Amino acid sequence: MKHKYVIPVFVSNSEYSNDSIFYNSKTTNKQENNITKKEAEKIIEEYLKSIKDDDAEIEIAFFGGSFTAIEEEKQNELLELAYQYIKENKVKSIRISTRPDYINKKILKRLKKYKVKTIELAVQTANDFILKKVGKEYTLEDIRKASKLIRKYRFTLGHQMMVGLPESTRKDEINTAKELIKLKPKMVRIYPVLIKKGTELEKEYEQERYKPLSIVQAVETCKELVRMFSDKKIDIIRVGFQDTDKIEYIKNKNNEIIAGPYHPAFRQLVESSLWYDSIVEKIKKLNVKVKEVEVTINPIDTNNVIGYKKENIKKLKQTYDVDLRINPDKKVKQGKSKIEITKTFE
């Protein structure tokens, strides 16, 4: 199986960036506004030098702002650069992220010309009231139209959604997931809202007009969303924000996070909680007083079954007085498990 690598090139612009009350692309991106072709080329070359796998599947991804909303000349300049690497067989594909109201037939035809493969839409929520509240100028109808057009032109469709937006409830977030599932994306990213320096949301937080989710609340909601998307075979490519020099669990002077449900292993918290629920459900179906169980899983799932800092093992013991033993077996399909009672109470 080929290893996949993504070369992230962060692109933003002052007029049509993804700035809103909870996000400030100018402070979040590692590169300056309006990245030049030369700067982009340097980033790509550095990443290519670091990839030693000759059989790697490499993708250049233009992230950060709304790619299709920046000046067309700048778009073409960056796309031509990326396309050159495809022609030289150094890179397999191109990915962009953008906003739903900057997708139309003309734009898609141009992206097709440069062999763009994947388009991720920054959806955030399917609730029009909340979209307006957070400063977005598009609507659910725009999301629907853009998604259908992207699929019609045979691009790979991705969606990005958020939990914990101002005025949003868990019900709103589940409804957003339902709406996105109807639009048949191939992949989705789920981000909990974090309060960052220099945003309007920071002011609302300081004035006590906005309260962020706790980590427990964010995990519980994301767990339900992951379950929904997984049931429909939609690839969940990220849950939570990536740890960077400006987004860290331990606060320092460079950290942009003011508050919110940030954790360096947020996805593991979500997936471990799903495994815990699954194990408990199976134990409850056993008509005996269980003292110890052995769960047979694929080795890849071991860390998630055990839990972050062995949380699942501790919780099972404290809550149900059950000892958990792990039996890694490559023959078991990833995400599946077999459970066996190894000890019972007399």
C-alpha positions in Angstrom: 0.0 0.0 0.0 1.4 3.4 -1.0 2.0 6.0 1.7 0.2 9.3 1.2 1.9 12.6 1.9 0.3 16.1 1.8 2.4 19.2 1.1 0.4 22.0 2.8 0.8 25.5 1.2 -1.2 28.1 3.1 -2.8 30.8 1.0 -4.9 33.7 2.2 -5.8 37.1 1.1 -7.0 40.2 2.9 -10.4 40.6 1.2 -11.7 37.1 0.9 -10.0 35.1 3.6 -11.9 32.8 6.0 -11.9 35.4 8.7 -14.9 35.3 10.9 -15.7 35.9 14.6 -13.9 32.6 15.4 -11.1 32.4 12.9 -8.4 34.7 11.8 -6.4 33.3 8.9 -3.8 36.1 9.1 -2.6 35.0 12.5 -3.2 31.3 12.1 -1.3 30.6 8.9 2.4 30.0 9.1 3.0 32.0 5.9 2.3 35.7 5.2 -0.7 36.9 3.2 -0.6 36.5 -0.6 2.2 33.9 -0.7 4.4 34.3 -3.8 5.1 31.6 -6.4 8.7 31.5 -5.3 7.7 31.0 -1.6 5.3 28.2 -2.6 8.0 26.6 -4.7 10.4 26.6 -1.8 7.9 25.0 0.5 7.1 22.3 -2.0 10.8 21.6 -2.7 11.6 21.3 1.0 8.8 18.8 1.5 9.8 16.8 -1.5 13.4 16.5 -0.2 12.1 15.2 3.1 10.1 12.4 1.5 12.4 9.4 1.1 9.7 7.0 -0.1 10.1 6.4 -3.8 6.6 4.9 -4.1 4.9 7.7 -2.2 1.6 9.3 -3.3 2.1 13.0 -2.9 -0.5 15.8 -3.0 -0.1 19.6 -3.0 -2.8 21.2 -0.9 -3.6 24.9 -1.0 -5.1 25.5 2.5 -5.7 28.6 4.6 -8.1 31.0 3.0 -10.7 30.6 0.3 -8.6 29.6 -2.7 -11.1 30.3 -5.4 -11.8 33.8 -4.0 -8.3 35.1 -4.4 -7.3 37.0 -7.5 -7.6 34.7 -10.5 -4.0 35.6 -11.7 -2.7 34.4 -8.3 -4.7 31.2 -8.5 -3.4 30.4 -11.9 0.2 31.1 -10.9 0.0 28.7 -8.0 -1.9 26.1 -9.9 0.5 26.2 -12.8 3.4 25.7 -10.3 1.6 22.6 -8.8 0.6 21.3 -12.2 4.3 21.4 -13.3 5.1 18.9 -10.5 2.3 16.6 -11.7 3.7 16.7 -15.3 7.1 15.8 -13.9 5.6 12.9 -12.0 6.8 14.3 -8.7 3.3 14.9 -7.4 0.1 12.9 -7.9 -2.6 15.4 -7.3 -3.8 18.9 -6.2 -6.2 19.8 -3.4 -7.8 23.1 -2.5 -10.1 24.4 0.2 -12.5 27.2 -0.4 -16.0 28.6 0.5 -19.3 27.5 -1.0 -20.2 30.9 -2.5 -17.0 30.9 -4.6 -17.8 27.8 -6.7 -19.4 27.9 -10.1 -19.0 26.2 -13.5 -16.4 28.6 -14.8 -14.2 28.1 -11.7 -14.6 24.4 -11.8 -13.6 24.2 -15.5 -10.5 26.2 -14.7 -9.6 23.9 -11.8 -10.1 20.9 -14.0 -7.6 22.3 -16.5 -4.9 22.2 -13.8 -5.8 18.7 -12.7 -7.1 19.7 -9.3 -8.5 16.5 -7.8 -10.1 17.4 -4.4 -12.1 20.4 -3.3 -12.9 20.9 0.4 -15.7 23.2 1.3 -15.6 25.2 4.5 -19.2 24.5 5.5 -18.9 25.1 9.3 -22.7 24.6 9.8 -25.9 24.0 7.8 -27.8 26.5 9.9 -28.3 29.8 8.1 -28.9 31.8 11.3 -25.6 30.5 12.8 -23.7 31.1 9.5 -24.9 34.8 9.6 -24.0 35.0 13.3 -20.4 34.0 12.7 -19.9 36.3 9.8 -20.4 34.0 6.8 -22.0 35.3 3.7 -23.1 32.0 2.3 -26.2 29.9 3.1 -27.2 26.2 3.2 -28.5 26.6 -0.3 -25.0 27.8 -1.5 -23.5 24.7 0.2 -25.9 22.4 -1.6 -25.3 24.0 -5.0 -21.6 24.0 -4.6 -21.4 20.4 -3.4 -23.6 19.2 -6.3 -21.6 21.1 -8.9 -18.3 19.7 -7.5 -19.6 16.2 -7.7 -21.1 16.8 -11.2 -17.7 17.9 -12.5 -16.2 14.7 -10.9 -14.0 16.3 -8.3 -13.5 14.6 -4.9 -15.8 16.5 -2.5 -14.8 17.2 1.1 -16.6 19.1 3.8 -15.3 20.9 6.9 -17.7 21.4 9.8 -17.4 22.9 13.3 -18.9 22.1 16.7 -19.5 24.7 19.4 -20.2 27.7 17.2 -22.1 30.7 18.9 -25.8 29.9 19.3 -25.2 26.3 18.0 -26.5 23.3 20.0 -25.6 19.6 19.7 -28.9 19.2 17.8 -27.8 21.8 15.3 -24.5 20.0 14.8 -26.2 16.6 14.3 -28.5 18.3 11.8 -25.5 19.7 10.0 -24.0 16.2 9.7 -27.3 14.9 8.3 -27.4 17.7 5.7 -23.8 16.9 4.7 -24.4 13.2 4.4 -27.2 14.0 1.9 -24.6 15.8 -0.2 -22.4 12.7 -0.4 -18.9 14.0 0.4 -16.0 11.5 0.2 -14.4 13.0 3.3 -15.0 15.3 6.2 -13.1 17.3 8.8 -14.6 18.1 12.2 -13.2 20.9 14.2 -14.3 22.1 17.7 -14.4 25.9 18.0 -11.3 27.3 19.7 -11.1 30.9 20.9 -8.0 32.5 19.3 -6.3 35.8 19.9 -7.3 38.7 17.7 -10.8 37.4 16.9 -14.2 38.8 17.6 -15.0 35.6 19.5 -12.2 36.5 22.0 -14.1 39.8 22.8 -17.4 37.9 23.2 -15.7 35.4 25.5 -14.1 38.2 27.6 -17.6 39.9 27.9 -19.1 36.5 28.9 -21.4 36.5 25.8 -19.9 33.2 24.6 -19.0 30.1 26.5 -16.9 27.5 24.7 -17.5 23.8 24.9 -15.6 21.8 27.5 -13.4 18.9 26.2 -16.0 16.4 27.5 -18.8 18.2 25.7 -16.8 18.5 22.5 -15.8 14.8 22.6 -19.4 13.7 23.2 -20.7 15.7 20.2 -17.8 14.7 17.9 -18.3 11.1 18.9 -21.8 11.1 17.6 -20.8 12.9 14.4 -18.0 10.4 13.8 -20.5 7.5 14.3 -22.9 9.1 11.8 -20.2 9.7 9.1 -18.6 6.3 9.6 -22.0 4.5 9.2 -22.2 6.1 5.7 -18.6 5.2 4.8 -17.5 8.8 4.7 -13.8 9.2 5.4 -13.1 11.3 8.5 -9.7 12.8 7.7 -9.4 15.0 10.8 -11.1 15.4 14.2 -9.7 18.4 16.1 -6.9 20.8 15.3 -3.3 19.8 14.7 -0.7 20.7 17.3 1.5 23.5 16.0 3.9 26.1 17.4 0.9 28.5 17.8 -1.7 26.0 18.9 -0.5 24.0 21.9 -1.9 22.2 24.8 0.5 23.8 27.2 0.2 27.6 27.1 3.2 29.8 26.2 3.7 33.3 24.9 3.3 32.1 21.3 0.2 30.2 21.8 -2.9 31.6 20.0 -5.5 29.7 22.0 -7.3 31.7 24.7 -9.8 29.0 25.6 -11.8 26.1 24.2 -11.7 22.3 23.9 -8.2 21.9 22.7 -6.3 18.7 23.3 -3.2 17.4 21.5 -4.8 13.9 21.2 -8.4 15.1 20.6 -9.2 12.5 18.0 -7.9 9.7 20.2 -10.2 10.9 23.0 -13.2 10.7 20.5 -12.2 7.3 19.1 -11.4 5.9 22.6 -14.8 7.0 23.9 -16.4 5.2 20.9 -14.5 2.0 21.8 -15.4 2.3 25.4 -19.1 2.5 24.6 -18.8 -0.5 22.3 -17.1 -2.6 24.9 -19.5 -1.7 27.6 -22.5 -2.4 25.4 -21.1 -5.9 24.6 -20.4 -6.6 28.3 -24.0 -5.6 29.3 -25.3 -8.1 26.8 -23.5 -10.9 28.6 -25.8 -12.6 31.2 -23.1 -13.0 33.8 -21.2 -10.9 36.4 -18.1 -10.1 34.4 -14.7 -9.8 36.2 -12.3 -9.8 33.3 -12.8 -9.6 29.5 -10.3 -10.1 26.7 -10.9 -7.9 23.6 -9.3 -9.1 20.4 -8.6 -6.3 18.0 -6.4 -5.3 15.1 -3.0 -4.0 16.5 -3.7 -0.6 14.9 -6.6 -0.1 17.2 -4.7 -0.9 20.4 -4.1 2.7 21.6 -7.6 3.8 21.0 -9.1 0.7 22.8 -6.8 1.3 25.9 -7.6 5.0 25.8 -5.5 8.1 26.3 -3.3 7.5 29.3 -5.1 4.1 29.7 -8.4 6.0 30.5 -10.6 3.1 29.2 -8.9 0.5 31.4 -9.2 2.8 34.4 -12.8 3.7 33.7 -14.0 0.1 33.2 -12.4 -0.9 36.5 -13.8 2.1 38.5 -17.3 2.0 37.0 -18.0 -1.7 36.4 -15.1 -3.4 38.3 -14.1 -5.1 35.1 -10.5 -5.8 34.1 -9.7 -5.3 30.4 -7.1 -7.4 28.6 -6.1 -6.6 25.0 -5.3 -9.3 22.4 -3.8 -7.8 19.2 -4.5 -9.9 16.2 -3.8 -8.8 12.6 -6.5 -11.2 11.3 -9.2 -9.0 12.9 -10.3 -6.1 10.6 -9.5 -2.6 11.8 -12.4 -1.1 13.7 -13.8 -4.6 14.6 -13.4 -6.6 17.8 -14.2 -9.9 19.5 -14.9 -10.0 23.2 -14.5 -13.0 25.5 -15.1 -13.4 29.2 -12.0 -14.7 30.9 -13.1 -14.3 34.5 -16.4 -14.0 36.3 -17.4 -13.3 39.9 -18.5 -16.4 41.8 
